[in-house]
């Protein structure tokens, strides 16, 4: 699915950003004591040096709450002005009620439509596109979109192929109508045939929780790293190019590139193929690892903090992940998105 925004309906922009990561830092040296790996091995293959890990009693909503409050403060918005709240995640507090509903209550947004969205690491881009559609169509006036995961809760820490990659973290953005600028378009897609390459086998209605599934480790992330790498390097490039073409723009028009922070080798490949100057690329995977739906909004907060998100800048975001899914968004940043 590909669409150019702003042709029908209201213009919509990001007016506030916020993030939160757990206090505990797990370094590569720490991991080397837990599994057969080394700092050099991890850095060479992933670019990751450390990641954040939630405490045993921390659930997703505990990470979302401070990120949302920061985003609302940045936007100058009160919680009760939010009428749409979407949480993109694959690690909700529980199957139901949704973390979105829990969060709306915690924030003090009693009138907000609130729900969770599952699209793997692409979840944030899917959620932003949904929120854009609701605001542009007049069904909502101000939305809060949260992307984040506590993947440490579903990792097999004896599996080197997954345990070195992932971390916990949350990012949040406020979206609202603006007179000019804002989102220019989206490109979203999914290939369900690739689902078994990155999935959580048990815990749903297909394979409910049993003593056998627990004993077999079916409640941990399973990933075919080679196939996911091939998929990611392909769609990061194709999704971005298709969206830019739809908007009548080229890579040279992009001021800030925010790719999903899965692996520095994947990012480097995409940057080279797209021809984006490295100084325009936001990279923080070295500090957070792959935080799934939290990846892009965490990177947006970093870009805002270092002054890259200036009014008028064209910002390109692309995510990809379990599903297999992918999604890109292109936005002309506005004054509402700077402190």
SULPEWO-V388474 format. One record per run of one state. SS is the DSSP state (hx for helix, st for strand, lp for the rest). FROM is the first residue (numbers start at 1). LEN is the number of residues. If there is no record, write none. Layout:
BEGIN
ss: (SS,SS)
from: (FROM,FROM)
len: (LEN,LEN)
END
This chain:
BEGIN
ss: (lp,st,lp,st,lp,st,hx,lp,hx,lp,st,lp,hx,lp,hx,lp,st,lp,hx,lp,st,lp,hx,lp,st,hx,lp,hx,lp,st,lp,st,lp,st,lp,hx,st,lp,hx,lp,st,lp,hx,lp,hx,lp,st,lp,hx,lp,hx,st,lp,hx,lp,st,lp,hx,lp,st,lp,st,lp,hx,lp)
from: (1,2,5,11,21,24,28,33,39,47,50,54,60,76,79,82,84,89,99,108,113,118,120,137,142,151,155,160,164,166,167,168,179,182,191,192,198,201,211,216,221,224,225,247,251,254,256,260,264,275,278,281,282,285,289,290,291,292,306,314,322,325,333,335,338)
len: (1,3,6,10,3,4,5,6,8,3,4,6,16,3,3,2,5,10,9,5,5,2,17,5,9,4,5,4,2,1,1,11,3,9,1,6,3,10,5,5,3,1,22,4,3,2,4,4,11,3,3,1,3,4,1,1,1,14,8,8,3,8,2,3,2)
END
